[in-house]
Amino acid sequence: MSIRGQSEKKGSSIHFKAILWGVLPLILLIAIIATIAKVGTGIESEPAAPIEVLNVEKITLNDDGIQVKVLNSGPEEITIAQVVVDGAFWNAHFTPSDTLKRFERGTIHIPYPWVQGDPHEVKLITTNGLIFTGEVAAAAATPVPNGKLFWQYALIGFYVGVIPVGLGLLWYPFLRRFSIKGMHAILSLTVGLLFFLVIDTFEEGFEMASEAPGVFQGTGLVWFGALLSCLFLIAVDQSNERKLSSRTLEGSRVSKKIATGIGLHNFGEGLAIGSAFAVGEAALGTFLIIGFTLHNITEGVGIAAPLLKDCPTWKTFLTLALIAGGPAIVGTWAGGFIFNDTLAALFFGIGAGAILQVIYVISKMILKESEKRSLSPVSWMNFGGLTAGIMIMYVTALMVKF
């Protein structure tokens, strides 16, 4: 055998051994876990009480009565033995069965004559005697998904998202009259707007997380979504810096980032509106539409701020309005038709992370420009802009808090 052949054979052998040592710990770990799962730990003990967790995900009211969608998020199989509605035991039909395995969903059909506007309480009793409760604050027929409702929800999202953002962008010609210091103050105002939005987004995410099944760790999903989305966008931003060749490109890119972050936040607003109409709370849904529309007009100012030294076309503003406002339409559909607390918590986390990354980008832009022009990045004008941004969002948010 030639020296070259011996060298290749030796290299192949070393490569195989390296792979073996990399895979061997994983194989042993799987073997240990499988052994523990099959044989057990050897400690014999019975829990003081049965471990059962049944989550009431959605209650639907229609002409046939009450339908309750549930999820078994506990570690054990659950059998629903009895159904109690408003203190009375009631017959029910179960789909697919009254016994649910872990992570299995089911629907309980209860032929109960619910009363319009009245509160109702549904209690589910398992064979082990545990009780799980679902409530309807004010009974109303659940909207049935159809083409007409689909477009009505789309129109609501358009009113709440695209229109107010577009109206805010109309301030662009006025904003261009500001000096360099004035532009920095407007950018600081944008940071204030976004800072309020990120706090609000986290709060909404944690609220959804508290309603999600505990096994899915909703609070963790909010934090993980925020961290990973923020770091991902920062990494993408840094990888594109070498391709940045002009101020116009930079301003346009930052505006699109702001619009994307705000769009993810507006997706959450759509969720709230769609959910309100889905459970029959039309008055609340209408109140949210008015409040969010007034609240979102200020977002257009923040999106336009990085473009003050550029010459954007009307197509640019149209694109930005759609990016920021369009997700409100999707959110309204999701809230009205397929709302899920766990996914909502994750989306809110992703939105918060995106907004945090935009705050980082704008702050870096202000620092860079101030250093270039020998200006102080922490001036009274910038502080005033930041404070004004927070106050504007706070005051307008009062219109949608309930």
PEKA-V600440 format. One record per backbone hydrogen bond with DSSP energy under -1.0 kcal/mol. NH is the residue of the N-H (numbers start at 0). CO is the residue of the C=O. Records with the same first field share a line. If there is no record, write none. Layout:
# PEKA-V600440
NH = CO ; CO
This chain:
# PEKA-V600440
5 = 1
6 = 2
7 = 3
8 = 4
9 = 5
10 = 6
11 = 7
12 = 8
13 = 9
14 = 10
15 = 11
16 = 12
17 = 13
18 = 14
19 = 15
20 = 16
21 = 17
22 = 18
23 = 19
26 = 22
27 = 23
28 = 24
29 = 25
30 = 26
31 = 27
32 = 28
33 = 29
34 = 30
35 = 31
36 = 32
37 = 33
38 = 34
39 = 35
54 = 70
56 = 68
57 = 68
59 = 66
61 = 64
64 = 61
65 = 109
66 = 59
67 = 107
68 = 57
69 = 105
70 = 54
71 = 103
72 = 52 ; 70
73 = 52
77 = 99
79 = 97
80 = 124
81 = 124
83 = 122
84 = 87
85 = 120
87 = 84
89 = 82
92 = 108
94 = 106
99 = 77
102 = 71
103 = 100
105 = 69
106 = 94
107 = 67
108 = 92
109 = 65
111 = 109
113 = 111
116 = 138
117 = 114
119 = 135
121 = 133
122 = 83
123 = 131
124 = 81
125 = 129
126 = 78
128 = 125
131 = 123
133 = 121
135 = 119
138 = 117
141 = 60
149 = 145
150 = 146
151 = 147
152 = 148
153 = 149
154 = 150
155 = 151
156 = 152
157 = 153
158 = 154
159 = 155
160 = 156
162 = 157
164 = 160
165 = 161
166 = 162
167 = 163
168 = 164
170 = 167
171 = 168
174 = 170
175 = 171
176 = 173
177 = 174
182 = 178
183 = 179
184 = 180
185 = 181
186 = 182
187 = 183
188 = 184
189 = 185
190 = 186
191 = 187
192 = 188
193 = 189
194 = 190
195 = 191
196 = 192
197 = 193
198 = 194
199 = 195
200 = 196
201 = 197
202 = 198
203 = 199
204 = 200
205 = 201
206 = 202
207 = 203
208 = 204
209 = 205
211 = 207
215 = 212
216 = 213
220 = 216
221 = 217
222 = 218
223 = 219
224 = 220
225 = 221
226 = 222
227 = 223
228 = 224
229 = 225
230 = 226
231 = 227
232 = 228
233 = 229
234 = 230
235 = 231
236 = 232
237 = 233
238 = 234
239 = 235
243 = 240
249 = 245
250 = 246
251 = 247
252 = 248
253 = 249
254 = 250
255 = 251
256 = 252
257 = 253
258 = 254
259 = 255
260 = 256
261 = 257
262 = 258
263 = 259
264 = 260
265 = 261
266 = 262
267 = 263
268 = 264
269 = 265
270 = 266
271 = 267
272 = 268
273 = 269
274 = 270
275 = 271
276 = 272
277 = 273
278 = 274
279 = 276
280 = 275
281 = 279
284 = 280
285 = 281
286 = 282
287 = 283
288 = 284
289 = 285
290 = 286
291 = 287
292 = 288
293 = 289
294 = 290
295 = 291
298 = 295
301 = 297
302 = 298
303 = 299
304 = 300
306 = 303
307 = 304
309 = 306
316 = 312
317 = 313
318 = 314
319 = 315
320 = 316
321 = 317
322 = 318
323 = 319
324 = 320
325 = 321
327 = 324
328 = 325
329 = 325
330 = 326
331 = 327
332 = 328
333 = 329
334 = 330
335 = 331
336 = 332
337 = 333
343 = 339
344 = 340
345 = 341
346 = 342
347 = 343
348 = 344
349 = 345
350 = 346
351 = 347
352 = 348
353 = 349
354 = 350
355 = 351
356 = 352
357 = 353
358 = 354
359 = 355
360 = 356
361 = 357
362 = 358
363 = 359
364 = 360
365 = 361
366 = 362
367 = 363
368 = 364
369 = 365
370 = 366
371 = 367
372 = 368
374 = 369
382 = 378
383 = 379
384 = 380
385 = 381
386 = 382
387 = 383
388 = 384
389 = 385
390 = 386
391 = 387
392 = 388
393 = 389
394 = 390
395 = 391
396 = 392
397 = 393
398 = 395
399 = 396
